């Protein structure tokens, strides 16, 4: 298995579509259903909107095997966060929101996003999540899971931080206990936890943080 980790610069629509398809498959049984109002037909538009936002305001990094996208890490760099520019919303979110019911729009923008932002500020400190690297999305195609691909995607960013910044930090949010434990094995520390209610599924959200520092010599 020859694995390549690559940041997509000026990706084509086909490349962004490939990422969205991987994410939709990877999160098939996840609490993401809450963001879809239980309508799985919205899975691809949802992930395509998020991937587009990451492309507009952050970066999309992919894992490739034999020319196929099999994994993805979506990052926002220090100084940026999800939906902090109109360009991010214009990259697909507006079209996705237009397909939601009014109740779902209110849930997403008036409850879910503010609740997660409040939880992040309580967990990391006010403004911290926007001042460090934020892992917005991490996913691996189901048939390629268990091979360490997700870890390699995160390690690639750690190596970049060390090479370009010296020391740094990163954070992420997890909505599955199994994934949270995985991140802890990778060196992340749980800083907080929120409970999210929805008409489809209720779930917990964990806030995790990691200092990225060079090993002492």
BAFI-3210 file (N, C-alpha, C; in Angstrom, 3 decimals, decimal comma, padded with zeros to 6 digits):
// residues 217
n [1|2|3|4|5|6|7|8|9|10|11|12|13|14|15|16|17|18|19|20|21|22|23|24|25|26|27|28|29|30|31|32|33|34|35|36|37|38|39|40|41|42|43|44|45|46|47|48|49|50|51|52|53|54|55|56|57|58|59|60|61|62|63|64|65|66|67|68|69|70|71|72|73|74|75|76|77|78|79|80|81|82|83|84|85|86|87|88|89|90|91|92|93|94|95|96|97|98|99|100|101|102|103|104|105|106|107|108|109|110|111|112|113|114|115|116|117|118|119|120|121|122|123|124|125|126|127|128|129|130|131|132|133|134|135|136|137|138|139|140|141|142|143|144|145|146|147|148|149|150|151|152|153|154|155|156|157|158|159|160|161|162|163|164|165|166|167|168|169|170|171|172|173|174|175|176|177|178|179|180|181|182|183|184|185|186|187|188|189|190|191|192|193|194|195|196|197|198|199|200|201|202|203|204|205|206|207|208|209|210|211|212|213|214|215|216|217]
n.u [000,850|000,810|000,914|-000,043|000,142|-001,407|-001,758|-004,447|-004,180|-005,931|-008,127|-010,015|-013,536|-014,205|-012,324|-013,044|-015,598|-014,952|-013,792|-016,034|-017,676|-016,201|-016,344|-019,135|-019,604|-017,962|-019,113|-021,574|-023,172|-023,105|-023,476|-023,844|-026,166|-027,959|-027,504|-028,607|-031,241|-032,259|-032,520|-030,976|-030,413|-029,362|-026,753|-024,456|-024,653|-024,315|-021,692|-020,266|-020,661|-019,295|-016,684|-016,236|-016,301|-014,059|-012,142|-012,354|-011,701|-009,747|-007,913|-007,782|-006,652|-005,574|-005,565|-004,157|-004,409|-003,246|-004,096|-006,590|-008,784|-008,817|-008,923|-009,274|-008,422|-009,641|-008,682|-008,585|-006,569|-004,585|-006,257|-008,482|-011,797|-014,596|-016,995|-016,374|-016,164|-017,914|-017,373|-017,004|-019,595|-020,745|-019,614|-021,087|-022,653|-024,897|-026,574|-027,025|-028,358|-030,691|-032,147|-032,981|-035,459|-037,393|-037,315|-034,999|-033,061|-033,158|-032,382|-029,745|-028,358|-029,110|-028,946|-027,181|-024,573|-023,945|-023,923|-021,783|-019,699|-019,744|-019,100|-016,501|-015,146|-015,390|-013,937|-011,318|-010,640|-011,374|-011,421|-009,283|-009,527|-009,626|-007,147|-005,280|-004,319|-007,114|-008,735|-011,192|-012,493|-012,062|-011,653|-011,898|-012,270|-014,591|-013,677|-010,969|-010,319|-008,713|-006,070|-004,286|-004,378|-005,813|-004,376|-001,920|-002,623|-003,065|-000,558|000,966|000,268|001,213|003,971|004,367|003,749|005,830|007,983|007,561|006,620|007,836|007,109|003,612|000,022|-003,018|-006,525|-009,653|-013,017|-015,008|-017,602|-018,088|-017,572|-015,735|-014,031|-013,063|-011,518|-009,578|-008,304|-007,196|-005,275|-003,550|-002,372|-003,919|-005,705|-008,527|-010,545|-013,052|-016,670|-019,790|-023,375|-025,562|-028,767|-031,272|-033,944|-033,566|-031,314|-029,645|-026,540|-023,144|-020,527|-017,090|-014,273|-011,084|-007,543|-004,186|-000,813|001,806|004,964|008,494|010,579|012,532|016,049]
n.v [-001,197|002,017|005,042|008,386|011,622|014,627|018,105|019,815|022,155|024,691|022,911|020,784|020,619|017,953|016,756|017,856|016,812|014,105|014,043|014,755|012,546|010,511|011,426|011,353|008,598|007,692|008,834|007,659|006,391|008,202|010,878|012,967|012,781|014,348|016,907|016,719|016,510|013,980|013,194|011,391|011,836|014,316|014,106|014,088|016,781|018,237|017,542|018,298|021,040|021,667|020,870|022,628|025,060|024,729|024,735|027,350|028,895|027,590|024,650|021,642|018,460|015,438|011,832|009,553|006,619|004,623|006,542|007,217|009,016|008,379|009,244|012,123|015,316|018,223|021,468|024,508|027,328|029,196|032,161|031,895|030,464|028,194|029,380|032,109|033,932|035,399|034,051|031,391|030,471|030,808|028,809|026,521|026,098|027,788|026,711|024,185|024,834|025,893|023,664|022,670|022,253|024,924|024,615|023,064|024,817|026,804|025,249|024,569|027,037|028,664|027,135|024,713|025,489|027,857|026,579|024,770|026,577|028,004|025,893|025,358|027,701|027,614|025,326|025,610|028,250|031,708|032,604|030,944|028,653|029,740|030,754|028,831|025,837|024,257|021,288|020,582|018,545|015,034|012,106|008,740|006,517|003,838|001,211|001,461|002,001|001,597|001,308|003,189|005,541|007,923|008,849|009,370|011,516|013,525|013,582|014,575|017,283|018,026|017,713|019,684|022,004|021,987|022,310|024,797|026,654|026,111|025,452|024,723|024,413|022,445|021,832|020,055|018,833|016,169|013,809|011,255|008,661|006,581|007,622|009,798|008,548|007,472|009,796|010,663|008,694|009,527|011,658|013,885|015,972|015,866|018,664|019,587|019,098|018,837|018,539|017,739|018,345|017,136|016,737|014,405|012,828|012,709|013,754|013,651|016,086|016,299|018,229|018,648|019,013|019,672|020,180|020,964|020,171|020,215|017,380|017,163|017,534]
n.w [000,000|-001,058|000,317|000,002|001,315|000,792|000,397|-001,006|-003,378|-004,911|-005,673|-007,919|-008,825|-008,955|-007,285|-004,793|-004,621|-004,372|-001,826|-000,267|-000,720|000,536|003,188|003,650|003,531|005,616|007,879|008,074|010,067|012,111|014,565|012,899|011,556|012,935|011,979|009,541|009,796|009,866|007,264|005,032|002,401|002,276|002,984|001,241|000,083|002,491|003,403|001,168|001,256|003,617|002,996|000,906|002,310|003,923|001,959|001,073|003,330|004,737|004,631|002,673|003,199|001,829|001,901|-000,247|-002,140|-004,656|-006,529|-005,601|-003,482|-000,112|002,438|004,616|005,909|007,225|007,751|009,685|009,731|012,172|013,107|011,556|011,188|011,003|008,758|008,951|006,971|004,174|001,805|002,492|003,138|000,665|-000,750|-000,886|001,405|001,518|-000,441|000,659|003,078|002,051|001,492|003,861|006,474|007,995|010,799|011,114|010,175|012,124|014,336|013,630|013,276|015,428|017,678|017,582|016,364|017,974|020,486|020,278|019,873|022,281|024,005|023,139|023,860|026,610|027,090|025,916|026,326|025,818|022,476|021,841|020,188|017,659|017,393|016,998|015,168|013,840|013,685|011,697|010,307|010,124|008,422|007,179|004,512|004,915|004,151|004,363|006,934|010,154|009,436|010,188|008,785|009,351|011,569|010,376|008,758|010,666|011,893|009,798|009,752|012,278|011,878|009,955|011,432|013,329|011,612|010,430|012,306|014,674|017,908|018,572|018,512|018,458|017,966|018,322|017,775|018,908|018,344|019,131|021,418|021,006|019,030|020,444|022,430|020,768|019,808|022,182|022,575|020,671|021,797|022,384|024,685|026,728|027,122|027,686|027,621|025,996|025,865|023,294|022,075|019,842|017,416|016,121|016,981|020,089|021,461|022,706|022,803|022,580|023,533|022,447|022,844|021,814|022,506|020,336|020,221|019,806|020,392|023,344|023,202]
ca.u [000,000|001,577|000,061|000,434|-000,580|-001,244|-002,656|-005,012|-004,138|-006,828|-008,701|-011,117|-014,812|-014,168|-011,557|-013,870|-016,676|-014,383|-013,671|-017,380|-018,159|-015,516|-016,900|-020,510|-019,528|-017,311|-019,994|-022,902|-023,922|-022,627|-024,437|-024,049|-027,593|-028,674|-027,360|-029,347|-032,656|-032,646|-032,664|-029,644|-030,208|-028,636|-025,398|-023,449|-024,651|-023,764|-020,232|-019,712|-020,656|-018,227|-015,420|-016,101|-015,956|-012,665|-011,311|-012,400|-011,108|-008,717|-007,258|-008,168|-005,531|-006,133|-004,755|-004,399|-003,846|-003,487|-004,817|-007,938|-008,897|-009,331|-008,998|-009,324|-008,351|-009,985|-008,082|-008,605|-005,319|-004,738|-006,852|-009,680|-012,668|-015,705|-018,008|-016,018|-016,181|-019,024|-016,935|-017,218|-021,016|-021,036|-018,962|-021,975|-023,537|-026,170|-027,405|-027,430|-029,351|-031,943|-032,853|-033,405|-036,716|-037,165|-036,928|-033,612|-032,224|-033,078|-031,579|-028,342|-027,728|-029,455|-028,661|-026,024|-023,315|-023,613|-023,631|-020,427|-018,760|-019,708|-018,350|-015,084|-014,570|-015,281|-012,929|-009,970|-010,435|-011,972|-010,631|-008,139|-009,712|-009,354|-005,755|-004,425|-004,825|-008,369|-009,105|-012,644|-012,975|-011,121|-012,413|-011,262|-013,265|-014,775|-012,876|-009,563|-010,148|-007,914|-004,735|-003,458|-004,397|-006,231|-003,265|-000,899|-003,096|-002,817|000,896|001,499|000,106|002,142|005,304|004,378|003,812|007,182|008,932|007,317|006,312|008,456|006,034|002,274|-001,052|-004,175|-007,702|-010,703|-014,213|-015,407|-018,975|-018,170|-016,668|-014,659|-013,068|-012,433|-010,459|-008,520|-007,544|-006,400|-004,094|-002,650|-001,773|-004,851|-006,211|-009,917|-010,647|-014,434|-017,689|-021,137|-024,433|-026,347|-030,095|-031,900|-035,134|-033,164|-030,451|-028,917|-025,182|-022,154|-019,419|-015,878|-013,344|-009,752|-006,452|-002,849|000,374|002,725|006,285|009,599|011,091|013,769|017,259]
ca.v [000,000|003,251|006,117|009,750|012,689|015,791|019,246|020,168|023,573|024,942|021,626|020,768|020,193|016,496|016,415|018,193|015,815|012,850|014,187|014,727|011,165|009,776|011,867|010,843|007,166|007,500|009,296|007,128|006,085|009,151|011,886|013,908|012,701|015,460|018,079|016,455|016,368|012,605|012,974|011,035|012,381|015,577|013,847|014,604|018,255|018,748|017,413|019,105|022,416|021,809|020,783|023,893|026,097|024,512|025,154|028,809|029,561|026,777|023,766|020,245|017,553|014,128|010,623|008,960|005,300|004,231|007,605|007,351|009,671|007,424|009,906|013,587|016,190|019,607|022,325|025,966|027,790|030,287|033,381|031,581|029,432|027,857|030,385|033,469|034,800|035,106|033,111|030,020|030,143|030,781|027,640|025,366|026,067|028,444|025,753|023,144|025,388|026,087|022,379|022,312|022,796|026,087|024,170|022,626|026,012|027,416|024,376|024,605|028,349|029,310|026,236|023,838|026,215|028,623|025,668|024,265|027,692|028,237|024,796|025,521|028,791|027,137|024,274|026,051|029,652|032,584|032,905|030,047|027,736|030,472|031,199|027,674|024,971|023,606|020,157|020,625|017,255|013,949|010,916|007,737|005,640|002,661|000,046|001,737|002,314|000,644|001,183|004,301|006,649|009,138|009,310|009,935|012,836|014,458|013,693|015,437|018,670|018,238|017,888|020,999|023,021|021,989|022,784|026,185|027,527|025,677|024,884|025,188|023,664|022,146|021,396|019,424|018,405|014,801|013,503|009,812|008,273|005,760|008,518|010,593|007,724|007,374|011,053|010,690|007,855|010,303|012,735|014,967|016,017|016,335|019,917|019,877|018,235|019,415|017,625|018,341|017,778|017,375|015,932|013,162|012,082|013,527|013,233|014,444|016,642|016,435|019,250|018,089|019,965|019,073|020,994|020,377|020,656|019,355|016,563|017,701|016,812]
ca.w [000,000|-001,158|000,802|-000,216|002,003|-000,076|000,529|-002,300|-003,720|-006,038|-006,091|-008,878|-008,257|-008,847|-006,083|-003,626|-004,592|-003,872|-000,372|000,307|-000,771|001,600|004,472|003,778|003,832|006,915|008,957|007,757|011,293|013,106|015,016|011,799|011,198|013,557|011,103|008,308|010,110|009,624|005,825|004,569|001,052|002,422|003,465|000,310|000,075|003,752|003,424|000,080|001,744|004,608|002,265|000,192|003,286|004,302|000,831|000,981|004,487|005,373|003,676|002,630|003,019|001,511|001,833|-001,559|-002,422|-006,051|-007,206|-005,030|-002,177|000,873|003,735|004,503|007,085|006,914|008,780|009,654|010,333|013,146|012,566|010,787|011,720|010,124|008,419|009,362|005,787|003,258|000,779|002,963|002,971|-000,765|-001,345|-000,829|002,561|001,216|-001,170|001,605|004,011|001,322|001,442|005,211|006,959|008,871|012,141|011,076|010,030|013,454|015,197|013,228|013,444|016,693|018,807|017,459|016,194|019,185|021,597|020,097|020,086|023,728|024,608|022,803|024,653|027,987|027,158|025,558|026,657|024,828|021,297|021,634|019,058|016,420|017,396|016,753|014,109|014,231|012,833|011,548|009,807|009,891|008,049|006,329|003,888|005,777|003,761|004,639|008,345|010,911|008,867|010,654|007,825|010,049|012,399|009,484|008,333|011,764|012,068|008,742|010,199|013,380|011,304|009,307|012,487|013,884|010,606|010,017|013,436|015,911|018,720|018,250|019,156|017,619|018,710|017,525|018,480|018,581|018,783|019,368|022,502|020,450|018,384|021,500|023,026|019,767|019,826|023,413|022,339|019,805|022,573|022,673|026,053|026,818|027,851|028,029|027,038|025,930|025,421|022,224|021,864|018,547|017,194|015,468|017,891|021,049|021,519|023,427|022,031|023,370|023,060|022,674|022,588|021,853|022,274|019,359|020,614|019,408|021,472|023,914|022,759]
c.u [000,881|000,658|000,720|-000,460|-000,335|-002,245|-003,142|-004,994|-004,963|-007,464|-009,832|-012,405|-014,828|-013,402|-012,353|-015,039|-016,169|-014,229|-015,038|-017,946|-017,509|-016,118|-018,304|-020,513|-018,978|-018,243|-021,420|-023,762|-023,551|-023,745|-024,624|-025,500|-028,388|-028,635|-028,132|-030,843|-033,167|-032,790|-031,297|-029,385|-029,419|-027,179|-024,344|-023,481|-024,056|-022,238|-019,584|-019,649|-019,518|-016,860|-015,173|-015,714|-014,498|-011,728|-011,236|-011,662|-009,999|-008,001|-007,801|-006,935|-006,098|-005,085|-005,146|-003,689|-004,237|-004,367|-006,204|-007,887|-009,543|-009,448|-008,877|-009,190|-008,638|-009,548|-008,448|-007,356|-005,584|-005,258|-008,118|-010,492|-013,819|-016,686|-017,663|-015,887|-017,383|-018,641|-017,145|-018,674|-021,381|-020,463|-019,812|-022,959|-024,884|-027,116|-027,898|-028,537|-030,699|-032,775|-033,328|-034,776|-036,423|-036,733|-035,465|-032,658|-032,050|-032,205|-030,094|-027,676|-027,996|-029,157|-027,326|-024,707|-022,979|-023,245|-022,202|-019,397|-018,626|-018,889|-016,858|-014,444|-014,442|-014,134|-011,517|-009,617|-010,944|-010,989|-009,503|-008,318|-009,437|-007,896|-004,772|-005,009|-006,037|-008,690|-010,627|-013,209|-011,828|-011,923|-011,582|-012,363|-013,380|-013,878|-011,380|-009,311|-009,342|-006,503|-003,814|-003,462|-004,797|-005,107|-002,191|-001,316|-002,836|-001,320|001,517|001,386|001,046|003,551|005,422|004,487|005,224|008,189|008,785|007,119|007,203|007,379|004,688|001,247|-002,163|-005,324|-008,697|-011,891|-014,609|-016,814|-019,179|-017,144|-015,483|-013,590|-012,334|-011,291|-009,282|-007,656|-006,680|-005,153|-003,084|-002,049|-002,667|-005,372|-007,639|-009,983|-012,073|-015,384|-019,034|-022,116|-025,329|-027,670|-030,567|-033,111|-034,799|-032,365|-029,779|-027,535|-024,300|-021,098|-018,228|-014,957|-011,932|-008,662|-005,117|-001,781|001,280|004,087|007,346|010,109|012,386|014,957|018,113]
c.v [001,241|004,424|007,461|010,716|013,972|016,883|019,639|021,685|023,785|023,649|021,801|020,380|018,681|016,058|016,725|017,226|014,498|012,891|014,068|013,315|010,305|010,135|011,308|009,361|006,930|007,840|008,771|006,901|007,015|010,101|012,992|013,899|013,862|016,697|017,928|016,366|014,968|012,248|012,679|011,481|013,687|015,376|014,409|016,126|018,860|018,699|018,206|020,574|022,642|021,770|022,076|025,033|025,976|024,955|026,683|029,485|028,815|025,932|022,345|019,405|016,159|013,037|009,910|007,614|004,927|005,252|007,884|008,045|008,704|008,041|011,406|014,234|017,609|020,505|023,794|026,452|028,855|031,549|033,146|030,500|029,217|029,020|031,786|034,422|034,445|034,073|031,665|029,602|030,004|029,548|026,383|025,376|026,698|027,489|024,639|023,640|025,563|024,814|021,921|022,882|024,024|025,698|023,740|023,813|026,687|026,575|024,538|025,934|028,997|028,436|025,513|024,605|027,079|027,729|025,133|025,369|028,003|027,149|024,917|026,609|028,400|026,138|024,808|027,432|030,512|032,887|031,945|029,189|028,414|030,894|030,068|026,868|024,197|022,511|020,085|019,258|016,270|012,706|010,019|006,852|004,338|001,483|000,242|002,074|001,223|000,464|002,342|005,512|007,954|009,723|009,954|011,315|013,885|014,657|014,601|016,910|018,969|018,490|019,249|022,116|023,123|022,583|024,265|027,146|027,267|024,988|025,468|024,355|023,420|021,698|020,769|019,124|017,019|014,554|012,006|009,424|007,466|006,629|009,368|009,820|007,563|008,632|011,156|009,822|008,582|011,503|013,926|014,841|016,552|017,578|020,249|018,970|018,951|018,345|018,360|017,606|018,089|016,475|014,571|012,277|013,076|012,913|014,169|014,956|016,864|017,467|018,824|019,017|019,226|020,126|020,242|020,970|019,678|018,592|017,161|016,847|016,396]
c.w [000,000|-000,823|000,563|000,552|001,222|000,283|-000,862|-002,474|-004,985|-006,551|-007,103|-008,164|-008,054|-007,595|-004,819|-003,495|-004,007|-002,354|000,291|000,310|000,303|002,955|004,683|004,129|005,236|008,077|008,793|009,007|012,443|013,522|013,997|011,340|011,780|012,671|009,802|008,547|009,852|008,156|005,221|003,138|001,095|002,841|002,518|000,234|001,345|003,733|002,304|000,489|002,727|003,941|001,491|001,109|003,718|003,175|000,745|002,126|005,168|004,352|003,795|002,314|002,815|001,630|000,551|-001,661|-003,840|-006,782|-006,676|-003,685|-001,194|002,267|003,572|005,867|006,623|008,056|008,564|010,375|011,393|012,466|011,768|011,489|010,749|010,016|008,913|008,171|004,918|002,199|001,202|002,767|001,501|-001,458|-001,235|000,319|002,260|000,499|-000,253|002,525|003,329|001,265|002,816|005,529|007,819|010,273|012,187|010,938|011,382|014,373|014,901|013,593|014,794|017,910|018,652|017,343|017,412|020,369|021,488|020,313|021,574|024,424|024,349|023,649|026,122|028,126|026,960|026,092|025,512|023,697|020,981|020,389|017,720|016,318|017,119|015,595|014,611|013,220|012,776|011,160|009,699|009,569|007,139|005,778|004,687|005,433|004,004|006,106|009,048|010,386|009,275|009,742|008,493|010,882|011,534|008,975|009,414|011,978|011,011|009,129|011,364|012,851|010,616|010,332|013,038|012,902|010,305|011,182|014,646|016,722|018,301|018,994|018,147|018,505|017,751|018,415|017,987|019,106|018,973|020,419|021,972|019,793|019,408|022,144|022,062|019,776|021,082|023,264|021,467|020,529|022,845|024,104|026,034|027,694|028,276|027,279|027,084|025,510|024,441|022,080|020,449|018,413|016,617|016,411|018,824|021,246|022,332|022,452|022,946|022,720|023,450|022,153|022,646|021,616|021,303|019,631|020,168|020,618|022,027|023,485|023,946]
res [x|x|x|x|x|x|x|x|x|x|x|x|x|x|x|x|x|x|x|x|x|x|x|x|x|x|x|x|x|x|x|x|x|x|x|x|x|x|x|x|x|x|x|x|x|x|x|x|x|x|x|x|x|x|x|x|x|x|x|x|x|x|x|x|x|x|x|x|x|x|x|x|x|x|x|x|x|x|x|x|x|x|x|x|x|x|x|x|x|x|x|x|x|x|x|x|x|x|x|x|x|x|x|x|x|x|x|x|x|x|x|x|x|x|x|x|x|x|x|x|x|x|x|x|x|x|x|x|x|x|x|x|x|x|x|x|x|x|x|x|x|x|x|x|x|x|x|x|x|x|x|x|x|x|x|x|x|x|x|x|x|x|x|x|x|x|x|x|x|x|x|x|x|x|x|x|x|x|x|x|x|x|x|x|x|x|x|x|x|x|x|x|x|x|x|x|x|x|x|x|x|x|x|x|x|x|x|x|x|x|x|x|x|x|x|x|x]
***
